[in-house]
Structure formats: structure tokens, C-alpha cells
Amino acid sequence: MTFGEGLEKYAKRKGLILFKVSGEVMTVEEPKKLREIKIGK
């Protein structure tokens, strides 16, 4: 699955952790300040 650069910038602004996969390698980008998101009930 691929996404444009705009989505990556949006996720960083929102304080979300980014998981990037390239071939057999996965990198994780963690923002300086994490934002808690509640999903569901």
C-alpha cells in the first residue's frame, strides 16, 4: 500500500506514529509528542 507525501505530512502534524515498509524492511517514525486516540467505545 502506498500513500502520497501529503498523507505523511498530515500524520506527522497529528502526532501519529508512522510505519514505513520498503521491501523486507520496516521503519518507525515516532513524533516528539504522541497524541492519544481512542477508537471505539
C-alpha distance matrix in Angstrom:
0.0 3.8 6.9 10.5 13.2 14.9 12.6 13.1 16.8 17.0 15.8 18.3 21.0 20.6 21.0 17.8 16.6 13.4 11.6 10.0 9.0 10.3 11.7 13.9 14.3 13.1 14.8 15.8 17.2 19.8 21.7 25.5 26.1 23.9 23.9 24.5 22.7 24.3 22.4 24.6 28.3
3.8 0.0 3.8 6.9 9.7 11.7 10.0 10.5 14.1 14.7 14.1 16.3 18.9 19.1 19.8 17.0 16.1 12.6 11.6 9.4 9.3 10.1 12.4 15.0 14.7 13.5 14.4 15.4 16.1 18.9 20.4 24.1 24.9 23.2 23.3 24.5 22.9 25.0 23.5 26.0 29.8
6.9 3.8 0.0 3.8 6.7 8.0 6.4 7.7 10.8 11.3 11.3 13.7 15.9 16.2 17.4 15.0 14.9 11.7 11.8 10.3 11.5 12.6 15.4 17.9 17.0 15.2 15.3 15.5 15.3 17.8 18.6 22.2 22.8 21.4 21.2 22.7 21.2 23.5 22.3 25.0 28.7
10.5 6.9 3.8 0.0 3.8 5.4 5.7 7.0 9.2 10.3 11.4 13.2 14.9 16.1 17.6 16.0 16.2 13.2 14.0 12.3 13.9 14.6 17.6 20.3 19.1 17.4 16.9 17.0 16.1 18.5 18.7 22.1 22.9 22.0 22.0 23.9 22.7 25.3 24.5 27.3 30.9
13.2 9.7 6.7 3.8 0.0 3.8 5.5 5.2 6.4 8.7 10.1 10.9 12.6 14.5 15.7 14.7 15.1 12.3 13.8 12.2 14.5 15.2 18.6 21.1 19.2 17.4 16.0 15.9 14.3 16.6 16.4 19.5 20.6 20.3 20.5 23.0 22.3 25.3 25.1 28.2 31.6
14.9 11.7 8.0 5.4 3.8 0.0 3.8 5.5 5.2 6.2 8.7 10.0 10.7 12.4 14.5 13.9 15.2 13.1 15.3 14.5 17.2 18.3 21.8 24.0 22.1 19.9 18.4 17.6 15.7 17.2 16.3 19.4 19.8 19.4 19.1 21.5 20.6 23.6 23.4 26.4 29.7
12.6 10.0 6.4 5.7 5.5 3.8 0.0 3.8 5.4 5.0 6.2 8.6 9.9 10.5 12.4 11.1 12.4 10.4 12.5 12.3 15.0 16.9 20.3 22.2 20.3 17.7 16.5 15.4 13.8 15.2 14.7 18.1 18.2 17.1 16.6 18.7 17.4 20.3 19.9 23.0 26.3
13.1 10.5 7.7 7.0 5.2 5.5 3.8 0.0 3.8 5.4 5.2 6.3 8.7 10.0 10.8 9.5 10.0 7.7 10.2 9.9 13.1 15.0 18.6 20.2 17.9 15.2 13.4 12.3 10.3 12.0 11.8 15.2 15.9 15.2 15.5 17.9 17.4 20.6 20.7 24.0 27.3
16.8 14.1 10.8 9.2 6.4 5.2 5.4 3.8 0.0 3.8 5.5 5.2 6.2 8.7 10.0 10.2 11.6 10.2 13.3 13.3 16.7 18.3 22.1 23.7 21.1 18.4 16.1 14.6 11.8 12.8 11.4 14.2 14.9 14.9 15.1 18.0 17.8 21.3 21.9 25.3 28.3
17.0 14.7 11.3 10.3 8.7 6.2 5.0 5.4 3.8 0.0 3.8 5.5 5.2 6.3 8.8 8.9 11.3 10.7 13.9 14.7 18.1 20.2 23.8 25.2 22.9 19.9 17.9 15.8 13.3 13.6 12.0 14.8 14.5 13.9 13.2 15.7 15.1 18.3 18.9 22.1 25.1
15.8 14.1 11.3 11.4 10.1 8.7 6.2 5.2 5.5 3.8 0.0 3.8 5.5 5.1 6.3 5.3 7.6 7.3 10.8 12.3 15.7 18.4 21.9 22.8 20.4 17.1 15.1 12.6 10.4 10.4 9.4 12.7 12.3 11.0 10.6 13.0 12.5 15.9 16.5 20.0 23.0
18.3 16.3 13.7 13.2 10.9 10.0 8.6 6.3 5.2 5.5 3.8 0.0 3.8 5.4 5.1 5.9 7.6 7.8 11.5 12.9 16.6 19.0 22.7 23.4 20.5 17.3 14.6 12.0 8.9 8.5 6.6 9.6 9.9 9.8 10.4 13.5 14.1 17.7 19.0 22.6 25.4
21.0 18.9 15.9 14.9 12.6 10.7 9.9 8.7 6.2 5.2 5.5 3.8 0.0 3.8 5.5 7.8 10.6 11.4 15.1 16.6 20.3 22.6 26.3 27.2 24.3 21.1 18.4 15.7 12.5 11.6 8.8 10.7 10.1 10.4 10.1 13.5 14.0 17.6 19.2 22.7 25.1
20.6 19.1 16.2 16.1 14.5 12.4 10.5 10.0 8.7 6.3 5.1 5.4 3.8 0.0 3.8 5.7 9.3 10.9 14.6 16.7 20.3 23.1 26.6 27.2 24.5 21.0 18.6 15.6 12.9 11.4 9.1 11.2 9.5 8.6 7.2 10.1 10.2 13.8 15.4 18.9 21.3
21.0 19.8 17.4 17.6 15.7 14.5 12.4 10.8 10.0 8.8 6.3 5.1 5.5 3.8 0.0 3.8 6.8 9.3 12.9 15.5 19.1 22.0 25.5 25.6 22.7 19.1 16.4 13.1 10.3 8.1 5.6 7.8 6.2 5.2 5.3 8.7 10.0 13.8 15.7 19.4 21.7
17.8 17.0 15.0 16.0 14.7 13.9 11.1 9.5 10.2 8.9 5.3 5.9 7.8 5.7 3.8 0.0 3.8 6.3 9.7 12.6 16.0 19.2 22.5 22.5 19.8 16.2 14.0 10.7 8.7 7.2 6.7 9.8 8.8 6.4 6.5 8.7 9.1 12.6 13.9 17.6 20.3
16.6 16.1 14.9 16.2 15.1 15.2 12.4 10.0 11.6 11.3 7.6 7.6 10.6 9.3 6.8 3.8 0.0 3.8 6.6 9.9 13.2 16.5 19.6 19.3 16.4 12.7 10.5 7.0 5.8 4.8 6.4 9.9 9.9 7.6 9.1 10.7 11.4 14.5 15.4 19.1 21.9
13.4 12.6 11.7 13.2 12.3 13.1 10.4 7.7 10.2 10.7 7.3 7.8 11.4 10.9 9.3 6.3 3.8 0.0 3.8 6.3 9.9 13.0 16.2 16.4 13.7 10.1 8.1 5.6 5.0 6.5 8.5 12.2 13.0 11.2 12.5 14.2 14.3 17.3 17.5 21.0 24.2
11.6 11.6 11.8 14.0 13.8 15.3 12.5 10.2 13.3 13.9 10.8 11.5 15.1 14.6 12.9 9.7 6.6 3.8 0.0 3.8 6.6 10.1 13.0 12.8 10.4 6.7 5.8 4.7 6.6 8.8 11.7 15.2 16.2 14.2 15.6 16.7 16.5 19.0 18.7 22.0 25.2
10.0 9.4 10.3 12.3 12.2 14.5 12.3 9.9 13.3 14.7 12.3 12.9 16.6 16.7 15.5 12.6 9.9 6.3 3.8 0.0 3.8 6.7 10.0 10.6 8.2 5.4 5.1 6.3 8.0 11.3 13.9 17.4 18.8 17.3 18.8 20.2 19.9 22.5 22.0 25.1 28.6
9.0 9.3 11.5 13.9 14.5 17.2 15.0 13.1 16.7 18.1 15.7 16.6 20.3 20.3 19.1 16.0 13.2 9.9 6.6 3.8 0.0 3.8 6.4 7.2 5.8 4.3 6.5 8.9 11.4 14.6 17.5 20.9 22.4 20.7 22.1 23.2 22.7 24.9 24.0 26.8 30.3
10.3 10.1 12.6 14.6 15.2 18.3 16.9 15.0 18.3 20.2 18.4 19.0 22.6 23.1 22.0 19.2 16.5 13.0 10.1 6.7 3.8 0.0 3.8 6.1 5.4 6.3 8.4 11.5 13.8 17.3 20.0 23.3 25.2 23.9 25.4 26.7 26.3 28.6 27.7 30.5 34.0
11.7 12.4 15.4 17.6 18.6 21.8 20.3 18.6 22.1 23.8 21.9 22.7 26.3 26.6 25.5 22.5 19.6 16.2 13.0 10.0 6.4 3.8 0.0 3.8 5.6 8.1 11.0 14.4 17.0 20.4 23.4 26.6 28.5 27.0 28.5 29.5 29.0 31.0 29.8 32.4 35.9
13.9 15.0 17.9 20.3 21.1 24.0 22.2 20.2 23.7 25.2 22.8 23.4 27.2 27.2 25.6 22.5 19.3 16.4 12.8 10.6 7.2 6.1 3.8 0.0 3.8 6.8 10.2 13.6 16.8 19.9 23.2 26.2 28.0 26.4 28.2 28.9 28.6 30.4 29.4 31.9 35.2
14.3 14.7 17.0 19.1 19.2 22.1 20.3 17.9 21.1 22.9 20.4 20.5 24.3 24.5 22.7 19.8 16.4 13.7 10.4 8.2 5.8 5.4 5.6 3.8 0.0 3.8 6.6 10.2 13.3 16.5 19.8 22.7 24.7 23.3 25.4 26.4 26.5 28.6 28.0 30.8 34.1
13.1 13.5 15.2 17.4 17.4 19.9 17.7 15.2 18.4 19.9 17.1 17.3 21.1 21.0 19.1 16.2 12.7 10.1 6.7 5.4 4.3 6.3 8.1 6.8 3.8 0.0 3.8 6.8 10.1 13.1 16.5 19.5 21.3 19.7 21.6 22.6 22.7 24.9 24.5 27.4 30.6
14.8 14.4 15.3 16.9 16.0 18.4 16.5 13.4 16.1 17.9 15.1 14.6 18.4 18.6 16.4 14.0 10.5 8.1 5.8 5.1 6.5 8.4 11.0 10.2 6.6 3.8 0.0 3.8 6.7 9.9 13.2 16.0 18.1 17.0 19.3 20.8 21.4 24.0 24.1 27.3 30.4
15.8 15.4 15.5 17.0 15.9 17.6 15.4 12.3 14.6 15.8 12.6 12.0 15.7 15.6 13.1 10.7 7.0 5.6 4.7 6.3 8.9 11.5 14.4 13.6 10.2 6.8 3.8 0.0 3.8 6.3 9.9 12.8 14.5 13.3 15.6 17.2 18.0 20.8 21.2 24.6 27.5
17.2 16.1 15.3 16.1 14.3 15.7 13.8 10.3 11.8 13.3 10.4 8.9 12.5 12.9 10.3 8.7 5.8 5.0 6.6 8.0 11.4 13.8 17.0 16.8 13.3 10.1 6.7 3.8 0.0 3.8 6.5 9.6 11.7 11.1 13.6 15.9 17.0 20.3 21.2 24.8 27.6
19.8 18.9 17.8 18.5 16.6 17.2 15.2 12.0 12.8 13.6 10.4 8.5 11.6 11.4 8.1 7.2 4.8 6.5 8.8 11.3 14.6 17.3 20.4 19.9 16.5 13.1 9.9 6.3 3.8 0.0 3.8 6.6 8.2 7.6 10.6 12.9 14.7 18.0 19.5 23.2 25.7
21.7 20.4 18.6 18.7 16.4 16.3 14.7 11.8 11.4 12.0 9.4 6.6 8.8 9.1 5.6 6.7 6.4 8.5 11.7 13.9 17.5 20.0 23.4 23.2 19.8 16.5 13.2 9.9 6.5 3.8 0.0 3.8 5.4 6.0 8.9 12.1 14.1 17.8 19.7 23.5 25.8
25.5 24.1 22.2 22.1 19.5 19.4 18.1 15.2 14.2 14.8 12.7 9.6 10.7 11.2 7.8 9.8 9.9 12.2 15.2 17.4 20.9 23.3 26.6 26.2 22.7 19.5 16.0 12.8 9.6 6.6 3.8 0.0 3.8 6.5 9.8 13.0 15.8 19.4 21.8 25.5 27.4
26.1 24.9 22.8 22.9 20.6 19.8 18.2 15.9 14.9 14.5 12.3 9.9 10.1 9.5 6.2 8.8 9.9 13.0 16.2 18.8 22.4 25.2 28.5 28.0 24.7 21.3 18.1 14.5 11.7 8.2 5.4 3.8 0.0 3.8 6.5 9.8 12.9 16.3 19.1 22.7 24.3
23.9 23.2 21.4 22.0 20.3 19.4 17.1 15.2 14.9 13.9 11.0 9.8 10.4 8.6 5.2 6.4 7.6 11.2 14.2 17.3 20.7 23.9 27.0 26.4 23.3 19.7 17.0 13.3 11.1 7.6 6.0 6.5 3.8 0.0 3.8 6.6 9.5 12.9 15.5 19.2 20.9
23.9 23.3 21.2 22.0 20.5 19.1 16.6 15.5 15.1 13.2 10.6 10.4 10.1 7.2 5.3 6.5 9.1 12.5 15.6 18.8 22.1 25.4 28.5 28.2 25.4 21.6 19.3 15.6 13.6 10.6 8.9 9.8 6.5 3.8 0.0 3.8 6.4 9.9 12.8 16.3 18.0
24.5 24.5 22.7 23.9 23.0 21.5 18.7 17.9 18.0 15.7 13.0 13.5 13.5 10.1 8.7 8.7 10.7 14.2 16.7 20.2 23.2 26.7 29.5 28.9 26.4 22.6 20.8 17.2 15.9 12.9 12.1 13.0 9.8 6.6 3.8 0.0 3.8 6.6 9.8 13.2 14.5
22.7 22.9 21.2 22.7 22.3 20.6 17.4 17.4 17.8 15.1 12.5 14.1 14.0 10.2 10.0 9.1 11.4 14.3 16.5 19.9 22.7 26.3 29.0 28.6 26.5 22.7 21.4 18.0 17.0 14.7 14.1 15.8 12.9 9.5 6.4 3.8 0.0 3.8 6.4 9.9 11.8
24.3 25.0 23.5 25.3 25.3 23.6 20.3 20.6 21.3 18.3 15.9 17.7 17.6 13.8 13.8 12.6 14.5 17.3 19.0 22.5 24.9 28.6 31.0 30.4 28.6 24.9 24.0 20.8 20.3 18.0 17.8 19.4 16.3 12.9 9.9 6.6 3.8 0.0 3.8 6.6 8.1
22.4 23.5 22.3 24.5 25.1 23.4 19.9 20.7 21.9 18.9 16.5 19.0 19.2 15.4 15.7 13.9 15.4 17.5 18.7 22.0 24.0 27.7 29.8 29.4 28.0 24.5 24.1 21.2 21.2 19.5 19.7 21.8 19.1 15.5 12.8 9.8 6.4 3.8 0.0 3.8 6.7
24.6 26.0 25.0 27.3 28.2 26.4 23.0 24.0 25.3 22.1 20.0 22.6 22.7 18.9 19.4 17.6 19.1 21.0 22.0 25.1 26.8 30.5 32.4 31.9 30.8 27.4 27.3 24.6 24.8 23.2 23.5 25.5 22.7 19.2 16.3 13.2 9.9 6.6 3.8 0.0 3.8
28.3 29.8 28.7 30.9 31.6 29.7 26.3 27.3 28.3 25.1 23.0 25.4 25.1 21.3 21.7 20.3 21.9 24.2 25.2 28.6 30.3 34.0 35.9 35.2 34.1 30.6 30.4 27.5 27.6 25.7 25.8 27.4 24.3 20.9 18.0 14.5 11.8 8.1 6.7 3.8 0.0
